[in-house]
Structures are given as structure tokens and as C-alpha cells.
Amino acid sequence: MHLPSIPPARLLRNLSLALAMLVPGVALAEPSAIYLVRHGEKTSIGKDPGLTPQGQLRAQNIATILHRTGIQAIFSTPTARTLQTAQPLARQLGLQVAQYDPATPKALVDKVKALGGPVLVVGHSNTLPELVRLFGGEPGLDIADDEYDRLYQLTPDANGAVRTVILSSLPAGAGTP
């Protein structure tokens, strides 16, 4: 079989066109949205406290807010309160909660960026602002010790810029629909 000879200039132009067509596909490898939230209200008992009834309700409210966003992966630190916050959405979506080490935030960011589709990250008041920055977002003011309702939505665009929207989860006393 004889292949036709292609002039080098035409070959280069065709390769450039092929690469240009692939670049948008590469950009799609990043998640379409990254949601970050602090765990719900915690008890003050023990070294690894769980959620209070208000925190459990907030976790359910977060699941209600995010259940139609197409979340494909959920990440949580290994503490009881973060795992309990992630669990209602994981149950609704049939997903396992992947644990991450809050002491190595860059490893989590790299793992999340390699995924396609929206993800949820559940963390702590003292770790979420750094994660938001590492993902390219703007964390806003520090998260107060008594603040549990902040929900970040980070959406990367094709140019690498990240849009940050700070939402609120429903108040702890609000019921779910």
C-alpha cells in the first residue's frame, strides 16, 4: 500500500489543527464544578466528635442542594463529623466517600483535577480556604468557628480561570423538601 506524500507545511498545518481540536477535550478533564463545604455542627464531646442533630439536618440539606448537580465523586477528611456530613449525599447518589489527608491539600487538588464531572469536598473551617486557593478560587473572609453554612462553588473555565460563588446551605433548623 502506498501512502500519498504530504508536503511538510501541509502536514504541520494538519497536526496543528488536530492539536487545536484536542485542547478543548483536555480542558474537559477538569471537573465542571467543585463544591467545598465545612462539616455540619459538631458535638463538643470527645476527640473526634460527630454531628449534633442540627449538623445532621444540615448534612441532609446539603445533600438536597447538591443532589442534582451531577456530583461524581465525594471527598472527606477521615473525621466523624466530615464523613457524617458527606454521607447523606453519597447515599442518595450511590457513591463511596473517598477520604483525604487535610495535611496534604495539594494531593487532593491534583486528584480532583484529574477527574471529570462535579465533585464535593467536605473539610474544616481551617482547611477550606487553602483548598479554595489551591483550586484557583477566592475564599473570602476566614470561616468563623460558629459558621457552618458556607458552600463554595468553583467553576473552572477553558482558560484556567476559576469563578468562585459562595452559597449558603440551608439553616440548621430548616427542613428538607
VOLOGU-716098 format. One record per residue (C-alpha): x, y, z; residue number from 1. Coordinates in pm, 1 decimal. Layout:
REM residues N
[[X; Y; Z]; NUM];
...
***
This chain:
REM residues 177
[[0.0; 0.0; 0.0]; 1];
[[138.1; 336.4; -99.3]; 2];
[[57.7; 639.5; 114.3]; 3];
[[48.9; 974.3; -59.2]; 4];
[[334.3; 1211.5; 17.4]; 5];
[[218.6; 1512.1; 216.9]; 6];
[[422.5; 1831.0; 193.1]; 7];
[[579.0; 1922.3; 532.7]; 8];
[[395.3; 2256.5; 553.7]; 9];
[[58.6; 2086.2; 499.5]; 10];
[[146.5; 1810.9; 748.9]; 11];
[[238.2; 2072.3; 1011.5]; 12];
[[-86.0; 2263.8; 945.5]; 13];
[[-291.0; 1941.2; 978.1]; 14];
[[-113.5; 1845.1; 1302.1]; 15];
[[-170.5; 2194.6; 1442.5]; 16];
[[-538.1; 2170.6; 1357.3]; 17];
[[-562.0; 1826.2; 1518.8]; 18];
[[-392.7; 1952.1; 1836.8]; 19];
[[-620.1; 2256.2; 1849.2]; 20];
[[-919.3; 2023.6; 1831.6]; 21];
[[-781.2; 1813.1; 2117.4]; 22];
[[-713.5; 2103.6; 2356.2]; 23];
[[-1081.1; 2162.6; 2442.3]; 24];
[[-1110.3; 1789.8; 2516.9]; 25];
[[-816.2; 1814.8; 2754.5]; 26];
[[-983.2; 2106.7; 2932.5]; 27];
[[-1288.7; 1887.6; 2987.2]; 28];
[[-1079.0; 1654.3; 3202.9]; 29];
[[-1106.3; 1907.8; 3483.4]; 30];
[[-1423.4; 1892.2; 3691.6]; 31];
[[-1703.6; 2114.4; 3565.7]; 32];
[[-1766.5; 2228.0; 3923.8]; 33];
[[-1602.1; 2178.0; 4258.5]; 34];
[[-1815.1; 2218.5; 4570.0]; 35];
[[-1645.4; 2266.0; 4906.7]; 36];
[[-1825.5; 2272.7; 5238.8]; 37];
[[-1737.6; 2262.9; 5605.1]; 38];
[[-1882.1; 1980.7; 5814.9]; 39];
[[-2211.1; 2044.4; 5992.2]; 40];
[[-2248.5; 2147.5; 6354.0]; 41];
[[-2049.3; 1916.4; 6579.2]; 42];
[[-2089.9; 1795.6; 6933.7]; 43];
[[-1833.0; 1910.6; 7185.8]; 44];
[[-1781.2; 1561.7; 7322.2]; 45];
[[-1470.9; 1353.2; 7259.7]; 46];
[[-1159.5; 1373.6; 7046.8]; 47];
[[-1343.6; 1300.4; 6720.0]; 48];
[[-1690.7; 1447.0; 6769.5]; 49];
[[-1981.6; 1357.5; 6547.8]; 50];
[[-2262.2; 1582.1; 6428.9]; 51];
[[-2532.4; 1724.4; 6650.2]; 52];
[[-2895.3; 1677.6; 6538.1]; 53];
[[-2866.7; 2025.3; 6380.0]; 54];
[[-2548.9; 1916.1; 6199.2]; 55];
[[-2721.2; 1600.8; 6074.1]; 56];
[[-3006.0; 1812.5; 5939.2]; 57];
[[-2757.3; 2047.1; 5772.4]; 58];
[[-2584.2; 1746.4; 5610.1]; 59];
[[-2920.8; 1635.9; 5472.0]; 60];
[[-2988.2; 1990.6; 5350.0]; 61];
[[-2651.2; 1996.1; 5170.4]; 62];
[[-2745.2; 1667.6; 5003.5]; 63];
[[-3075.1; 1821.9; 4894.7]; 64];
[[-2897.2; 2126.9; 4749.8]; 65];
[[-2638.1; 1922.8; 4558.1]; 66];
[[-2822.8; 1605.7; 4455.2]; 67];
[[-2899.0; 1731.8; 4103.1]; 68];
[[-2558.2; 1886.4; 4030.7]; 69];
[[-2415.1; 1568.3; 3880.9]; 70];
[[-2164.8; 1505.9; 4161.2]; 71];
[[-1945.4; 1214.1; 4053.2]; 72];
[[-1706.1; 1194.6; 4349.1]; 73];
[[-1714.9; 1292.1; 4716.1]; 74];
[[-1404.9; 1354.8; 4927.7]; 75];
[[-1390.9; 1394.3; 5305.6]; 76];
[[-1129.5; 1412.0; 5575.3]; 77];
[[-1131.7; 1099.9; 5796.2]; 78];
[[-1308.1; 1265.9; 6091.5]; 79];
[[-1652.8; 1154.1; 6205.6]; 80];
[[-1811.1; 1496.8; 6152.0]; 81];
[[-1692.0; 1535.4; 5790.7]; 82];
[[-1780.2; 1178.0; 5697.3]; 83];
[[-2126.7; 1222.3; 5852.2]; 84];
[[-2169.8; 1545.4; 5652.8]; 85];
[[-2076.8; 1371.7; 5325.6]; 86];
[[-2281.9; 1056.1; 5385.4]; 87];
[[-2637.4; 1172.9; 5301.1]; 88];
[[-2534.7; 1285.2; 4950.5]; 89];
[[-2319.4; 975.1; 4899.9]; 90];
[[-2616.9; 756.0; 4994.4]; 91];
[[-2852.0; 944.1; 4758.9]; 92];
[[-2607.9; 914.1; 4468.6]; 93];
[[-2479.8; 563.6; 4541.6]; 94];
[[-2120.9; 685.7; 4581.0]; 95];
[[-1845.1; 591.8; 4822.4]; 96];
[[-1683.8; 875.4; 5019.0]; 97];
[[-1311.4; 889.6; 4942.4]; 98];
[[-1100.8; 1006.4; 5235.1]; 99];
[[-818.4; 1256.9; 5200.3]; 100];
[[-549.3; 1383.0; 5434.6]; 101];
[[-610.5; 1750.0; 5519.6]; 102];
[[-235.3; 1786.7; 5586.9]; 103];
[[-163.5; 1726.6; 5215.2]; 104];
[[-412.1; 1951.3; 5033.4]; 105];
[[-213.3; 1962.0; 4707.6]; 106];
[[-250.7; 1583.1; 4668.1]; 107];
[[-629.5; 1621.7; 4691.3]; 108];
[[-631.5; 1908.7; 4442.5]; 109];
[[-428.4; 1704.2; 4193.6]; 110];
[[-661.6; 1404.7; 4234.0]; 111];
[[-976.9; 1615.8; 4191.0]; 112];
[[-837.7; 1798.7; 3886.5]; 113];
[[-773.0; 1463.8; 3717.6]; 114];
[[-1143.0; 1373.9; 3741.3]; 115];
[[-1418.3; 1472.6; 3504.2]; 116];
[[-1750.1; 1594.9; 3636.9]; 117];
[[-1853.3; 1779.1; 3951.9]; 118];
[[-1710.6; 1682.9; 4292.1]; 119];
[[-1783.3; 1760.3; 4657.0]; 120];
[[-1509.2; 1814.5; 4914.9]; 121];
[[-1601.1; 1820.4; 5285.1]; 122];
[[-1344.5; 1978.1; 5513.2]; 123];
[[-1289.3; 2207.4; 5808.5]; 124];
[[-1300.9; 2581.0; 5876.0]; 125];
[[-921.4; 2597.5; 5893.2]; 126];
[[-855.7; 2391.6; 5576.0]; 127];
[[-1121.7; 2500.5; 5325.3]; 128];
[[-980.6; 2848.7; 5248.7]; 129];
[[-644.7; 2697.8; 5148.3]; 130];
[[-817.2; 2434.1; 4933.3]; 131];
[[-1021.2; 2704.3; 4760.2]; 132];
[[-697.7; 2895.0; 4685.5]; 133];
[[-522.7; 2581.0; 4557.0]; 134];
[[-815.4; 2516.1; 4321.8]; 135];
[[-773.5; 2874.1; 4195.9]; 136];
[[-1073.2; 3027.6; 4374.0]; 137];
[[-1120.8; 3318.6; 4614.3]; 138];
[[-1211.2; 3200.5; 4966.7]; 139];
[[-1337.9; 3532.7; 5101.5]; 140];
[[-1321.9; 3602.8; 5473.8]; 141];
[[-1198.9; 3340.1; 5719.5]; 142];
[[-1462.6; 3088.8; 5828.4]; 143];
[[-1568.8; 3159.9; 6186.6]; 144];
[[-1577.0; 2880.8; 6444.1]; 145];
[[-1956.1; 2904.9; 6458.9]; 146];
[[-2011.0; 2928.8; 6080.2]; 147];
[[-2136.8; 2609.2; 5917.3]; 148];
[[-2340.0; 2730.1; 5620.3]; 149];
[[-2074.0; 2837.6; 5367.0]; 150];
[[-2082.1; 2634.7; 5045.8]; 151];
[[-1825.6; 2716.8; 4777.9]; 152];
[[-1895.3; 2652.9; 4411.8]; 153];
[[-1582.3; 2674.8; 4195.9]; 154];
[[-1621.6; 2656.5; 3819.4]; 155];
[[-1307.3; 2646.1; 3606.3]; 156];
[[-1329.5; 2789.8; 3255.7]; 157];
[[-1144.1; 2687.0; 2939.7]; 158];
[[-874.2; 2949.0; 3004.0]; 159];
[[-792.9; 2815.7; 3350.7]; 160];
[[-965.0; 3094.8; 3544.1]; 161];
[[-1186.8; 2982.6; 3832.3]; 162];
[[-1514.2; 3151.9; 3917.2]; 163];
[[-1598.0; 3142.0; 4288.3]; 164];
[[-1955.9; 3158.6; 4410.8]; 165];
[[-2017.2; 3145.8; 4785.3]; 166];
[[-2356.5; 2993.6; 4859.2]; 167];
[[-2525.7; 2907.1; 5187.5]; 168];
[[-2655.1; 2571.9; 5293.9]; 169];
[[-2999.2; 2583.5; 5446.8]; 170];
[[-3012.4; 2690.6; 5810.3]; 171];
[[-2979.5; 2406.3; 6056.7]; 172];
[[-3343.5; 2449.7; 6158.7]; 173];
[[-3481.1; 2438.9; 5802.8]; 174];
[[-3648.7; 2120.1; 5686.1]; 175];
[[-3584.8; 1947.7; 5359.0]; 176];
[[-3846.1; 1934.6; 5083.7]; 177];
***
